[in-house]
Amino acid sequence: MIADHSSHPAADAVEKVADTFPVDGLWMDKSGNLYLSDLQQNAVVRRSPDGKMQTMVTDQRLRWPDTFTEGPDGFIYITASHINEAPRFNHGKDARTQPYTVFRFHP
C-alpha cells in the first residue's frame, strides 16, 4: 500500500518531469540534460532541459542498462546489468552470461 502524503508539506515540492518508459538508471549532466536508461530498447535516452527526448545510443549489448556516471574525459559510462536474464524473469532459468560490461559513449 502506498501512503497518502498529500497533506505533507513536501508533497507540494514534488514535480512531474516527464512521461517515460521503464527506467532503471539516470544521470544529469552539468548542462541539465537528464539521461535515462531505456530497459525495453537497450538504449540511453536524453531529456534536454526544454523537455525534448532523444535516443542517444541503442545497442543490444546494453542488456538492462543501469548505473551511470560521467567521467572527467566527458564520456558517459553505463553498466549493462543483465537483470532481465535473471531466473525470476526467465521461468527460473538463469540466462545471464559473463562478463558483465561497462560501456561508454560521448554525448
N, C-alpha and C positions, 0 to 999 in steps of 0.2 A: 504494500500500500504506500502511495506517495503522500507525504504530509502536505497539508494546505498551509503554505507560508504567506498567503496573500495579505494577511494582516501584519506581517513582519515588515518593519521599515526597509530592510534591504531588498525586499521583493520589488520595490519601485525602481531599484537600481539595475535590475536585470533587463537587458535589451536584446531582442532577437537581431541577429546579424545576417543570417542567410538561411534559405532552404537548401538542404544538401542531400546527398546520397549517404550510404553508410560510411562513416569516417572513424578511423582509429587513432591516427596521429595528426598533429597540426603544428605549425610553426609560423611565427610572424617575424618578418624581417624589419630592418631599420626604416624602410620606406612605408611600412604599414600594410604590405601585402601579406595575406594570410594563405599559407599553403596547407592543403587538406589531402590526406591520403584517401583515394577512392578505391575501396576494397573490391568492388564489383568489376572495375575496369583495369585493375593492376596499374593504377595511374596516380599522378600527382596533379592536383588542380590548384590554380592560384586565383584567389579572390582579391582584386585590387581595391584600394580604398573607395573607389567610386561604385563598387558592387559588381563589377564585371568579372565573370568566371571564365577562366581559360585553362584548358588542359595543357600542362607543361611537358609532361612525359608520360608515355604509356609503354610498358614493357612486360611481357609475360613472366620475366624473372622477378618482377616486383610482386611476389605472392604475399598478399595481405600486407601491403606497405604500412609501416607502423611509425616508429620513432624518428623524429627529425632533429637535425642541428645544423647550424651554419658555421662553416669553417672560416678561418682567417684568410683563406685563399679565395673567398667569395662563392665557393660551391655550397650547395645544399646537400647534406648527407642524409640518407634514409635507410632504414633496415627493412628487410623482407623477412617477416616473422613466420610465414607458412602456417599461421594459426588455422586457416581453412582446411589444412591437410591433417589436422589432429583427429584422433579417433572419435571424439564427440561429434564431429561434422561428417564422418565417413562410416556410419553404421558400425562403430567400434574398431575399424581398421585404421592403423597408423600409416598414412600415406606420405608423411614427411620424409624428405631426403636431405642429407647434409652434403656440403657445408651450408650453413646459413650465411647470408651475404649482406654487406653494407654497400650501397651504391651511392653515386654522387651525380649531380647534374648542375650545370650553370644556369641560373635563372636569367 
